Amino acid sequence: MQMPHIQSTLNLLFAFLCVK
């Protein structure tokens, strides 16, 4: 089960946490 869109979401979440 490979979900590339999940990777993008995780990256966005990580960036948001970093900015916070």
ABEGO torsion letter per residue (X at the ends): XBBAAAAAAAAAAAAAAAAX
